[in-house]
């Protein structure tokens, strides 16, 4: 049975093994997954993944955003899956063929998450990159296009914002896993202006998110474990 804490992904966006393991040991009983991104993985390699596995029951979200020619991405995914992460991320930018190539050669124990649109992209940048006005004007249309592509290719899920997760679930079905980054707990919002585009854990779960990535509100708390428990309580209120 999936508990409220199991919805929480904590990003280990830290430069060293020692710093990362401090948070692993503090939070291993309070979050479902630890996210290992490019900085930590390049710095520490597979050793950090083994240490996370050895520390407790929390899983690993290996956020490498693989992006290259299809054969290279396939081999990289297979190499990554040997370290038993629950999820590995792959970019959608190369198109359906690459995603399909990875999905059909997946041994099965690691799930493929397709990254739809990076949060750093905006309308101006999409236009500069040559995207059709339909997608430059409406980022959600591009997210939905790529979610459909990921579904058709056989991916297990997508990474998308909390503002789009409800549309994604409606478009591609509830069986597609949705991971939503950039989530802010309600108790961490300090003023009214913060609330314009903020998505809380409860909002995300109600909209269909299967996992929420929450970093700074937990990491910067005086007691990170207590902050994670408060996030779990907020998630429980939405279940």
C-alpha positions in Angstrom: 0.0 0.0 0.0 1.4 3.4 -1.0 1.7 5.7 2.1 1.6 9.5 2.0 5.4 9.7 2.4 5.8 7.4 -0.6 4.6 10.3 -2.9 7.5 12.5 -1.8 10.7 12.7 -3.9 13.6 14.6 -2.3 16.2 15.9 -4.7 19.8 15.4 -3.6 21.0 18.5 -5.5 24.3 18.5 -3.6 27.9 18.4 -4.8 29.4 15.8 -2.5 28.8 12.3 -1.1 29.1 13.4 2.5 26.4 16.2 2.1 24.1 13.9 0.2 24.3 11.1 2.8 23.5 13.5 5.6 20.1 14.1 4.0 19.7 10.4 3.1 20.1 9.4 6.7 17.8 12.1 8.0 15.0 11.5 5.5 15.3 7.8 4.5 12.2 6.9 6.7 10.2 10.0 5.6 10.3 10.1 1.8 9.6 7.6 -0.9 12.4 8.4 -3.3 15.7 10.3 -3.5 16.4 12.1 -6.7 19.9 11.9 -8.0 20.6 14.3 -10.8 23.6 15.1 -13.1 25.7 17.0 -10.6 25.7 14.3 -7.9 25.9 11.3 -10.3 28.8 12.8 -12.3 30.6 13.7 -9.0 30.1 10.4 -7.3 29.0 7.8 -9.9 27.2 4.6 -9.0 28.7 4.6 -5.5 26.1 7.1 -4.3 23.3 4.9 -5.7 24.6 1.9 -3.8 24.9 3.9 -0.6 21.3 5.1 -0.9 20.1 1.5 -1.4 22.1 0.3 1.6 20.8 3.1 3.8 17.1 2.0 3.8 14.0 1.3 1.8 13.6 4.6 -0.1 14.0 4.2 -3.9 16.0 6.2 -6.4 14.8 8.5 -9.1 17.8 8.8 -11.4 17.2 12.1 -13.2 19.8 12.0 -16.0 17.5 13.3 -18.8 19.2 11.1 -21.4 19.3 12.8 -24.8 21.4 11.5 -27.7 20.9 9.3 -30.8 18.5 6.4 -30.1 21.2 3.7 -29.9 23.3 5.7 -27.4 20.3 6.5 -25.2 19.3 2.8 -25.3 22.7 1.7 -24.1 22.9 4.4 -21.5 19.5 3.5 -20.1 20.4 -0.2 -19.9 23.6 0.8 -18.1 21.7 3.0 -15.6 19.1 0.3 -15.0 21.7 -2.1 -13.7 21.9 0.1 -10.6 18.3 -0.6 -9.8 16.7 2.9 -9.8 13.0 3.0 -9.8 12.9 5.7 -12.5 15.3 7.0 -15.1 14.4 10.2 -17.1 14.8 10.5 -20.9 14.3 13.6 -23.0 11.4 13.8 -25.5 13.4 16.1 -27.8 14.7 13.3 -30.0 11.2 12.1 -30.8 9.1 8.9 -30.6 11.6 6.6 -32.2 14.2 7.1 -29.5 11.6 6.7 -26.7 10.2 3.5 -28.4 13.7 2.1 -28.8 14.4 2.5 -25.1 11.0 1.2 -24.0 11.1 -2.0 -26.1 14.5 -2.9 -24.8 13.8 -2.3 -21.2 14.5 -5.3 -18.9 11.5 -4.2 -16.9 12.7 -3.3 -13.4 13.4 0.3 -14.1 10.6 2.6 -15.3 11.1 5.2 -18.1 9.9 8.7 -17.4 9.8 11.1 -20.4 10.7 14.7 -19.7 8.1 16.8 -21.5 9.2 20.5 -21.3 12.0 21.9 -19.1 10.8 24.5 -16.6 13.5 26.8 -17.9 11.8 27.1 -21.3 9.3 29.9 -21.9 7.5 31.3 -24.9 10.4 33.5 -26.0 12.9 30.7 -25.9 10.6 28.3 -27.8 10.1 30.9 -30.6 13.9 31.4 -30.8 14.3 27.6 -31.1 11.9 27.6 -34.1 8.8 26.0 -32.5 5.5 26.5 -34.2 3.5 29.3 -32.8 0.9 26.8 -31.6 3.4 25.4 -29.1 5.3 28.6 -28.4 2.1 30.3 -27.4 0.8 27.5 -25.3 3.4 25.4 -23.5 0.7 23.0 -22.2 0.0 22.1 -25.9 3.6 21.0 -26.2 3.5 19.1 -23.0 0.4 17.2 -24.1 1.9 16.5 -27.5 5.0 15.0 -25.8 2.9 13.1 -23.3 1.0 11.5 -26.1 4.3 10.6 -27.8 5.6 9.1 -24.6 2.5 7.0 -24.2 2.6 5.8 -27.8 6.2 4.9 -27.4 5.6 2.7 -24.3 7.1 4.9 -21.6 5.9 4.4 -18.1 5.3 8.0 -17.3 6.2 11.7 -17.7 7.7 14.6 -15.8 5.4 17.6 -16.1 4.4 20.6 -14.0 1.7 20.6 -11.4 -0.2 23.1 -13.5 -0.5 20.6 -16.4 -0.8 17.2 -14.6 -4.6 17.2 -14.7 -4.6 17.8 -18.5 -1.9 15.1 -19.0 -3.9 12.5 -17.0 -7.0 13.3 -19.0 -5.1 13.1 -22.3 -3.1 9.9 -21.8 -4.9 8.1 -19.0 -4.4 7.5 -15.3 -2.1 4.6 -15.8 0.7 6.9 -17.0 2.8 7.9 -14.0 3.1 11.7 -13.5 6.0 13.2 -11.6 5.7 16.9 -10.8 8.7 19.0 -9.8 8.7 22.4 -8.2 6.1 21.7 -5.5 5.7 24.1 -2.6 4.0 23.0 0.6 1.2 25.3 1.8 3.1 26.1 5.0 6.2 27.3 3.1 4.4 30.0 1.2 5.2 33.2 3.0 3.2 35.8 1.2 0.2 36.2 -1.1 2.3 37.0 -4.2 4.0 33.5 -3.9 0.7 31.9 -4.6 0.1 33.0 -8.2 1.7 30.0 -9.9 2.6 27.8 -6.9 1.3 24.2 -6.8 1.1 22.6 -3.3 1.4 18.9 -2.6 -2.3 18.6 -2.0 -3.1 20.4 -5.3 -0.8 18.2 -7.2 -2.2 14.9 -5.7 -5.7 16.1 -6.3 -4.9 16.8 -9.9 -3.5 13.4 -10.4 0.2 13.5 -9.6 1.7 10.2 -8.5 4.9 11.8 -7.1 5.9 15.3 -6.1 9.5 16.6 -6.0 10.1 18.9 -3.0 13.5 20.3 -2.3 14.2 23.5 -0.5 11.2 23.6 1.9 12.5 20.3 3.4 16.3 20.8 2.9 16.3 24.3 4.4 14.0 23.5 7.4 15.5 23.4 10.9 14.3 19.8 11.1 14.1 18.3 7.6 12.5 15.1 8.9 9.7 17.1 10.6 9.2 19.1 7.4 8.9 15.9 5.4 6.3 14.6 7.9 4.3 17.9 7.4 4.4 17.4 3.6 3.1 13.8 4.1 0.3 15.1 6.3 -0.6 17.6 3.5 -0.6 14.8 1.0 -2.7 12.6 3.3 -5.4 15.4 3.4 -5.7 15.1 -0.4 -5.9 11.3 -0.7 
